[in-house]
Amino acid sequence: MSLNIVIIGAGEIGQALNFVLKKQGARIELWDHDLSRVPKQKALEVIVPKADYVFLCVPSQSVRPATLCITPFLKKKTGVVCLSKGVELKSNKFMSELLVEILPSGQPFALMGGPMLAEELMQGKPGVSVLATKNIAAFKKLVNVFSGSAVRLETTNDLIGTAVSGVLKNIYAMALGFSEGLGWGANAEAWLVSECLTEMERITDKFGGKMETVCYTAGLSDLIATGFSPYSKNRMTGVTMAKTGKCCVGGEGAVSFPAVWQRLGLSAKKYPLLVILHQILNNQKNVKKTFDNYLRQG
């Protein structure tokens, strides 16, 4: 029997999941607050009660209102899957923390991390994702649906590590964008990847996530995809700032950065590359001078 899946948010990743899962025989209902994206969409009270799984494919600042919209219609066994990789600014909470707060007690939920560039999925190219949940039994049917699809699906119980990795890879992808915009070349950029990974590991550990989560699909793999793909808004934020000196906040990295910095408090100064990003994003320091000094001095 095929699964009934509701996708909240018909943007790029929502449409990409629709494309992938329909090929696997799932019955999909798309819903978006922008009716132009789904002109003939059905009401939430009609589609959500029938859903085996609901995917939240919305920006991080929209996760709370989107979740509150579906909560009255959720069955107790319906699994909720969040693809947002950010921090809610008004609460400074990672998505794993936010969903625990706003979903009904006992509602099974999961996060999806890893390199899943929507543009590539829509072209039929493969992606890899990590499904992070404390209740893997509730998501076995979903895992089976992804089996054999264009998306290789891995599983973990490290919710906080997956959430934090998803936020940090967006932030550090901007740094990789800076290096590209400055014309550093492959040698220095490869070194910068290792610098990014080291800080991502230490910060994730501080927030209670597993360091091994950062080293694999949810962290390093996603950092490389986001930091070097021409489709990445986070990368392009860094490239544009390096070339023009102007901030074009177009990705979750720049949006989430202030919340991460605030949550780290005084310990934020322990992470040299993060400090440099703060100097550039918040204090308008010159990208070339700041990054070249970092490269030369370490």
C-alpha positions, 0 to 999 in steps of 0.5 A, spaced: 500 500 500 502 506 498 503 512 503 499 518 503 504 524 504 503 531 505 508 536 503 507 543 506 511 548 502 511 548 495 518 551 494 524 548 491 525 542 496 518 541 496 517 540 489 524 536 489 521 531 494 514 531 490 518 529 484 522 523 488 517 520 492 511 520 486 516 516 482 516 511 488 509 510 488 507 515 494 500 519 494 502 526 495 498 532 497 502 539 496 500 545 500 503 552 500 500 559 503 502 562 496 496 559 492 500 560 486 504 555 487 499 550 488 493 553 485 488 547 486 490 545 493 486 542 498 484 544 505 489 542 511 483 539 514 482 535 509 489 532 507 493 532 514 488 527 517 489 522 512 497 523 512 502 517 514 507 523 514 507 530 513 514 534 511 515 541 513 519 544 507 519 551 509 524 556 511 526 556 519 522 562 521 516 559 518 516 552 522 512 554 528 506 557 524 506 551 519 507 546 525 501 550 529 497 550 522 497 542 521 497 540 529 489 540 530 489 535 524 495 530 525 493 523 527 497 521 533 501 516 529 503 521 523 510 522 522 512 529 522 519 530 518 522 537 518 527 539 512 529 546 515 536 547 517 536 554 521 534 557 528 528 560 530 530 567 531 525 569 536 527 563 541 534 561 538 532 554 538 534 549 533 529 545 529 529 539 534 528 543 540 522 547 537 519 541 534 519 538 541 516 544 544 510 545 539 508 538 537 503 534 541 507 530 546 509 523 543 508 525 536 513 522 532 518 527 528 524 527 525 529 531 521 532 530 514 539 533 513 545 532 508 546 534 501 540 534 497 540 540 493 533 541 490 536 543 483 540 536 482 534 532 485 529 535 479 534 533 474 534 526 476 541 526 480 542 523 486 542 526 493 543 523 500 540 524 506 540 523 514 533 521 517 534 523 525 529 521 530 528 518 536 523 513 534 525 510 528 520 505 528 515 510 526 518 512 520 520 505 517 515 505 512 518 512 510 525 509 509 522 503 505 519 508 500 526 512 499 529 505 498 531 505 491 530 512 490 534 517 487 535 519 495 540 515 499 537 515 506 541 514 512 538 514 519 541 516 526 538 518 533 542 524 534 537 529 533 541 535 536 547 533 532 543 533 525 540 540 527 546 543 529 550 540 523 545 543 518 545 550 521 553 550 521 554 548 514 550 554 512 554 558 516 561 556 514 559 555 507 559 562 507 566 562 509 567 557 503 564 562 498 568 568 501 574 564 499 572 563 492 570 570 491 577 572 493 580 567 488 584 563 493 584 556 489 583 549 490 589 549 495 587 554 500 580 552 499 581 545 501 585 547 507 579 552 509 574 546 509 578 542 514 578 549 518 570 549 518 569 542 520 574 543 526 570 548 528 563 545 526 565 539 530 567 543 537 561 547 536 556 541 535 559 537 541 558 544 545 551 543 544 550 536 545 551 533 539 555 527 537 562 529 533 561 523 528 555 526 526 558 532 523 564 528 520 559 524 515 553 526 511 549 531 515 555 535 516 561 534 512 558 532 506 552 537 506 558 543 507 561 541 501 555 541 497 553 547 500 559 551 500 561 549 492 555 548 489 552 554 484 545 553 486 547 554 494 544 561 496 549 561 502 555 560 498 553 566 493 552 570 499 559 569 501 562 570 493 558 576 493 560 579 499 567 578 497 567 581 490 562 587 492 563 588 499 556 588 500 551 583 504 546 580 500 542 575 505 540 570 501 541 564 505 539 561 512 547 561 514 546 569 514 539 569 518 541 564 523 548 566 525 546 572 530 542 566 534 548 561 534 553 567 536 548 569 542 547 562 544 555 561 544 556 567 548 563 568 551 565 561 548 564 564 541 571 567 541 574 560 542 572 559 534 577 563 530 573 562 523 566 564 527 569 570 530 572 572 523 565 571 520 562 575 526 567 581 524 564 581 517 557 580 517 556 584 524 562 589 524 562 590 516 570 588 516 573 588 509 572 581 507 579 580 503 583 583 508 580 579 514 580 573 510 587 574 507 590 575 515 586 569 517 590 565 511 597 567 513 597 567 520 592 561 522 
